Amino acid sequence: MKRILLLTLMALLLLSCTVSAEKGYIAYINENKNIIVIEVAPYSQYACASYIVNFSLGFPCTPGVNDFVAGTFSSYGSRYIYDDRLGGTFSISVDEYGLSSEQAIEWIGKQ
């Protein structure tokens, strides 16, 4: 009986400690590949970020429009995000988040 109770408690503890990432897709990248706009699931808010070139896969990781990405988009600052198409991570610096589509377009115009 103690063993079942212990296993149940351990399972509950593991389930409560799971980390979840936000998901979205890249809605816009400028031609210089240094400005990225990510539409964050459930696809009603946008995060605007600066792209930081890195070599996490041994070559420059260049994201593309419509790539599905996962990471933290709801706070300012630098972070790695995972790109499903690339199968690896790249760095961004989130400049704005929680924007409407109109606000994201305004942000692009100011860059």
N, C-alpha and C positions, 0 to 999 in steps of 0.2 A: 504494500500500500504506500509506503514511504517513497519507494522508487517511482511509482506512477505520479505521485504528487510532485516530486522533485523534477521529473521530466516535463510535466505540465507547466510548472513555474518557469523552467528554463526556456521552453518554447514561447511562452508569453513574453518573457524578457527579450528574446531575440526578435520577435515580431514588433515589439514597441521600439526597437533601436534601429529600424531600417531608415535609410537616408533616401529621400526622394529629390529628384532634380526636376526643374521645370523643363518643358519641352516646347518646341516651336519649329519654325522654318525660316530660312533667310528670305525675306521679301524683297530686299534691294541691296545691291552693292554698286558703288560708283565705279567709273571706269579706271580710276587709279587704284582700286582695290583696297582703299584705306578707310572707307566708311561703310558700315553694315547696319541694316535695319532688320530686326528679327520680330516676326509676329509670334507672340507667345500664346500657347494653348490656354484657354479654349478659343484662341484666335479672335480676341477682341481688344487686345492691348499690344503695344509695340515697345520694344527696347531699342535704343539707338546707341551704337558703339563705334569706337575706333578699333580697327584691326591692327594687331601687332604681329608682324611676320615672325614665324618661328619654324624650327626644324624638328618637330617632335617625332616625325616618321623617318628622319634621315634626309628629307628633302623639303623644300618650301611647301607648306600646307596651305593651299589656296582654296577657300570655300567658294561655293557657287550658289547662285539664286536657286531657290526651291530645295536646297539641302536641308534635311531634318537635323536639328541640333538639340542637345540637352546640356543643361547647366543652370547656373543661377543668374537670372536676368532681372530680378526685382530688388537690386541694390547697386549702388555706385561702386566703381573700382575695377581693378584688373582681375581677370580670372581666366581659367582654362574652360573651354567648352568642347564637348564631343560632337563631331560631325559624322553622321552615319555613312555618308557616301565615301568620305575619306578613310573611315575606319580608324580615326585618331583624333587628337585634340589640337586646338590652336588657341592662341591668346587673344582676348579682346579687352578693351577697357570700356565698361558701360558708362556712357555719358548721361543718358536719360532713360527712364523706364516708366511704365504705366501710362504711356501716351496713347491718344486716339490716332486714327490714321491721318487726320488733318494736322495734328500736332507733329507727327513724325515727318510729314511732308514739309512743314515749316522748319523743322530742325535740319532737314537735308538742305533746304535753301540757304540756311545761315552758314553752312560749312564751306 
